[in-house]
Amino acid sequence: MENIPEQFAQLKELLTEYFDSNLDYYKFSAFEKLIRFTVALCLTSLFFLLAMFALLFFGFGTAVWLTDILKSEILGYVATGVLFLILIGLIYLLKSPLIERPLIRLFYKILYGQKQQD
């Protein structure tokens, strides 16, 4: 009977250590996932920014090329605008398989996927 208070004190210490170690683990896990998510978000943003610049220059190139073909600068730029509107419409219609699903898979893999071995 004399050991019961000591056992409760030991149990309290063990439980405190257990919860502290679990808290540290979950803090580290959340930090790691936050960093991986932030890096993926930055890389995705950089990719889309560079893709937008490429589309801008391809648009100007297409407009100049169509200007030579159509013999009218206005028609060249209007035709390029129409091509981009068609492209926007196609992307809007196919946004789920082209944009949403791959991004969801990417971020799911980052947040919940297995760690890759380096």
N, C-alpha and C positions, 0 to 999 in steps of 0.2 A: 504493500500500500504506500510505502514511502517513496517509491520510484515513480508514481503516477504524475506528480507535478513536474519532475524532471523529464519524463517522457513527453508530456504535453509541451514543454519548452523546446525540446528537441524537434518535435513534430512541427511546432510553429516556425522554428528556424528553417527546417527543410522545406516547408511550404513557401516561406518567404523567398528562399533561394530559387525554388522551382519557378515561382511566378516572375521573379526578377529576370531569370535566364530566358523564360518564354517571352517576356516583354522585350528584352534585348534582341532576341531572334526576330520577332515580328517587326521591330524598328528597322533592323538591318535589311530584312526582306522587303519592306515597304520602300526603303531608301534605294535599294538595288533596282526594284521595279520602276520607281520614279525616274531614276537616271536612264535606264534602258528606254523607257517611254519617251523621255525628253530627247534623247539622241535620235531615236527613230523619227520623232516629230520634226526635228531640225533637218534631218537628212531628206525626209519626204518633202518638206517645204522648199529646201534648196533644189531638189529635183524638179518640182513644179515651177519654181521661178526660172530655172534654166530652160525648161520646156517652153515657158511663155516667151522668153527671149527668142528661142529658136523659131517659134511660130510667128513672132513679129517679123523677123527677118525673112522667113519663107513667104510671109504675106506680101512684104514689099517686093521680093523677087518675083513672085507670081504676078503681082500687079504690073510690074514693068514688062514682064514677058507677055502678058495678055495685052498690054498697051501696044506692043509691037505687032501682035497678031491682029488685033481689032482696029488698029490705026487711030485709036482715040484714047487719050489718057484717062478721061472720065470713065469710059466704058471698062477700061482695064481695072481701075480701082473698084468700080461698082461690081464687076464680075467677081473680083476677089472677095468683096464683102458678102456677096451671095454665097460663094463657096464656103466662107466661114460660118454663115448662118445655117447652111445645110449641115456642116460639121457639128455645130452646136446642137441642132435638132437631133442628129444621130446620137450624140453623146447623152443628151437628155433622155432619149428613149432607151438607151442601153446602159444607163448609169448604174443600175444595180449590179449586173455582171462585170462591168468594166471598172467601176470605181469603188462602190460600197463594199462588195464582198471581198475583194483583195485587201482593202484597207482594214476591214474588220478582222480578216485572217491574220494580217501582219501584226496588228496591235494585240490580238488575242494570243498569238504566239509569243509576243514580247512579254505580256503580263502574266500568262498562265502556262506557257510552254515549258518544256524541259530546258535546263541549262545546257548550253553547248560546251563541249570540251575543247579547250584551246590547245 
